């Protein structure tokens, strides 16, 4: 078969789409992907060839297997000649996610964003009013994407660049400066080293004092997180009174940032109401145990189940926080909360998530519920999780996991407490400095 005939055969078979991410190729130059690389004795014939876009072919390289980022077990990568695409992937909000170990491993390796791929438009509400100034809009959108992807080194460099504000109106320049300052604050509370927390609180308080700052509600919610993080540090250091004070500040800032009176969580009727009211309640009571009626818990669990298709994980996170605050209710309630978190994490695998911080915080709560239920688990998987969290600089999650285990051990003896403690301790020295 001559090259032109081979090209036509491959394109027609693939439906003019990349056989990995299903991106329509259009005028893009496609690449002939050797599914099993020649270097691994793969054959150079049609049965071992696939149509791939440049991103997927470049990311896959010569790899044929990789760890599933949910279980960390090594599995084979997707083979478009032997496997059905629909059995391993799902499209959500124009993004391709894995729904099986093979799909998740392939998504992590092949679909990851590279510098050559333009960041998606995040539709970030903070950028409203800047859409007419394309250089400012794109600059800040790209910064936000770096933060969401935990690319902190890149973000620090870009935050120090001058704003591309030529031709911008004064109001647009003020909005852009406020957005850039807020991204600096986001970086600090996402990475959350101990020095980041102190710097973040000082920065947040300074930004709140600015008369014309257009991000004050977001800043208050971010400051709430920073005060919670400092409360955790102080609580683990035995400085309980200071921790309670910080947690009270966190609760007040969260209420102010939401700008509304929050109904009790058990009366919530929407995803947003449930997330906000659960968050307010769990922030207020983080260092105390609360008694909640079993019927209220059942109602919230059913509501969370009904809303899970919305794809907003906040109510999963705060629902888990609620479970961890309570004296043990029926075991079935813990199991239901854990299964809701697990259903979210199994789509894509949390290590492939678009927003690392969001999905890692869910994974941490998922671990705590598993510990509480005394379920069997792989200690090697826990270590790989901790290693991943450290690699993307999610230091507060290691800190919160340690505190959560300490509190759970007082509630209920954990069968593997010593092993878990040793695993965490082995990572703590470098991660929390």
Residue pairs with C-beta under 8 A, 6 or more apart in sequence:
1 9
1 46
6 32
6 46
6 49
9 46
10 30
10 32
10 46
10 49
10 50
10 51
11 25
11 30
11 51
13 51
14 50
14 51
16 24
16 25
16 26
17 23
17 24
17 25
17 51
18 25
18 30
18 51
18 52
18 53
18 56
19 33
19 50
19 51
19 52
19 80
19 85
20 33
20 50
20 52
20 53
20 56
20 60
20 78
20 80
20 106
20 110
20 111
21 53
21 55
21 56
21 96
21 110
21 111
22 85
22 89
22 91
22 96
23 53
25 51
25 53
28 53
28 54
29 54
30 51
30 52
30 53
31 51
31 52
31 53
31 54
31 57
32 49
32 50
32 51
32 52
33 49
33 50
33 51
33 52
33 56
33 57
33 60
34 42
34 44
34 48
34 49
35 42
35 48
35 49
35 50
35 64
35 79
35 80
35 81
36 42
36 43
36 48
36 64
37 61
37 62
37 64
38 44
39 62
40 62
40 64
42 48
47 81
48 81
50 80
50 81
52 60
54 116
55 111
55 114
55 116
55 117
56 110
56 111
58 114
59 109
59 110
59 111
59 112
59 114
60 77
60 109
60 110
63 77
63 109
64 76
64 77
65 74
65 75
65 76
65 77
65 105
66 74
66 75
66 77
66 105
66 106
66 108
66 109
67 73
67 74
67 75
67 105
67 108
67 384
68 74
68 75
68 101
68 102
68 104
68 105
68 349
69 104
69 105
69 108
69 348
69 349
69 350
69 351
69 352
70 101
70 104
70 345
70 346
70 349
70 350
70 351
71 101
71 378
71 381
72 378
72 380
72 381
72 384
72 385
73 101
74 105
75 101
75 102
75 105
76 102
76 105
77 102
77 105
77 106
77 109
77 110
78 85
78 88
78 89
78 102
78 103
78 106
78 110
83 102
87 100
88 98
88 99
88 100
88 102
88 103
88 106
89 96
89 97
89 98
89 99
89 103
89 106
89 107
90 96
90 97
90 99
90 347
91 97
92 311
92 347
93 311
94 120
95 354
96 107
96 111
97 103
97 104
97 107
97 347
97 348
97 352
98 104
98 105
98 106
98 107
98 108
98 347
98 348
98 349
98 352
99 346
99 347
99 348
104 346
104 348
104 349
104 352
105 349
107 348
107 349
107 352
108 349
108 351
108 352
111 352
112 352
113 119
113 149
119 141
119 142
119 145
119 146
120 145
121 141
122 141
122 144
122 145
122 148
124 140
124 141
124 144
126 140
126 175
126 178
126 179
126 182
126 214
126 215
126 218
127 137
127 140
127 141
127 175
127 179
129 171
129 172
129 175
130 136
130 137
130 140
130 172
130 175
130 176
130 179
131 137
132 172
133 165
133 167
133 168
133 169
133 172
135 164
135 165
135 166
136 163
136 164
136 165
136 168
136 172
136 176
139 158
139 163
139 164
139 176
140 176
140 179
140 180
140 183
142 158
143 155
143 158
143 159
143 180
143 183
144 183
146 152
146 154
146 155
146 158
147 155
147 183
147 186
147 187
147 190
148 354
148 355
148 356
148 357
149 354
149 356
150 190
150 191
150 356
150 357
150 392
150 393
150 394
152 187
152 190
152 191
152 393
155 183
155 187
156 187
159 180
159 183
159 184
159 187
163 173
163 176
163 177
163 180
165 172
165 173
165 176
168 176
174 212
174 214
175 214
178 207
178 210
178 212
178 213
178 214
178 215
179 214
179 215
181 203
181 207
181 213
181 215
182 207
182 215
182 218
182 219
182 222
184 203
185 200
185 203
185 204
185 207
185 219
185 222
186 222
187 196
188 196
188 197
188 199
188 200
188 203
188 226
189 196
189 197
189 200
189 222
189 225
189 226
189 229
189 396
190 357
190 393
190 394
191 393
191 394
191 395
192 200
192 229
192 394
192 395
192 396
192 399
193 393
193 395
193 432
193 433
194 233
194 432
194 433
197 226
197 229
197 230
197 233
198 230
200 222
200 223
200 226
201 223
201 226
201 227
201 230
204 219
204 222
204 223
204 226
205 223
207 213
207 215
207 216
207 219
208 216
208 219
208 220
208 223
213 219
217 257
217 258
217 259
218 257
219 257
220 253
220 254
220 256
220 257
221 253
221 254
221 257
221 258
223 250
223 253
224 249
224 250
224 251
224 253
224 254
224 257
224 283
225 250
227 246
227 247
227 249
227 250
227 253
228 246
228 247
228 250
228 283
228 286
229 396
229 399
230 246
231 242
231 243
231 244
231 246
231 247
231 250
231 286
231 287
232 243
232 396
232 399
232 400
232 403
233 399
234 240
234 242
234 243
234 246
235 243
235 287
235 403
236 399
236 402
236 403
236 406
240 287
243 287
244 287
247 283
247 284
247 286
247 287
250 283
251 280
251 283
251 284
254 279
254 280
254 283
255 262
255 280
258 276
258 280
262 273
262 276
262 277
262 280
263 273
263 277
264 277
264 281
265 274
265 277
265 278
265 281
265 300
265 322
266 292
266 293
266 296
266 299
266 300
267 277
268 274
268 277
268 278
268 300
268 303
269 303
270 307
271 307
271 310
271 312
271 314
271 315
272 312
274 300
274 303
274 304
274 307
274 315
274 318
275 312
275 314
275 315
275 318
278 300
278 315
278 318
278 319
278 321
278 322
279 314
279 318
281 322
282 318
282 321
282 322
282 325
285 325
286 321
286 325
288 325
289 325
289 326
289 327
290 325
290 326
291 326
291 327
292 322
292 326
292 329
294 329
294 330
294 333
297 322
297 326
297 329
297 333
298 333
300 319
300 322
301 319
301 333
301 336
301 337
301 340
304 315
304 316
304 319
304 337
304 340
305 336
305 340
307 315
308 316
308 340
308 343
308 344
313 344
313 358
313 359
313 362
316 340
316 341
316 344
316 362
316 365
317 341
317 361
317 362
317 365
319 337
319 340
320 337
320 338
320 341
320 362
320 365
320 366
320 368
320 369
321 365
323 329
323 333
323 334
323 337
323 369
323 372
324 365
324 368
324 369
324 372
324 404
324 407
324 408
327 411
328 334
328 372
328 411
328 412
331 373
334 369
334 372
334 373
335 373
337 369
338 366
338 369
338 370
338 373
341 362
341 365
341 366
341 369
342 366
344 359
344 362
345 359
345 362
345 363
345 366
350 359
350 360
350 362
350 363
351 359
351 388
353 359
353 360
356 392
356 394
357 394
360 388
360 389
360 392
360 394
360 397
361 397
363 385
363 397
364 397
364 400
364 401
364 404
367 382
367 385
367 401
368 401
368 404
368 405
368 408
370 377
371 404
371 405
371 408
371 414
371 420
372 408
372 411
372 412
374 412
374 414
374 415
379 416
379 419
379 420
379 423
382 420
382 423
383 423
383 426
383 427
386 398
386 423
386 424
386 427
386 431
387 427
389 395
389 397
389 398
389 431
390 398
390 427
390 430
390 431
395 431
395 432
398 424
398 427
398 428
398 431
398 432
399 432
401 424
402 424
402 428
405 414
405 417
405 420
405 421
405 424
408 414
409 417
414 420
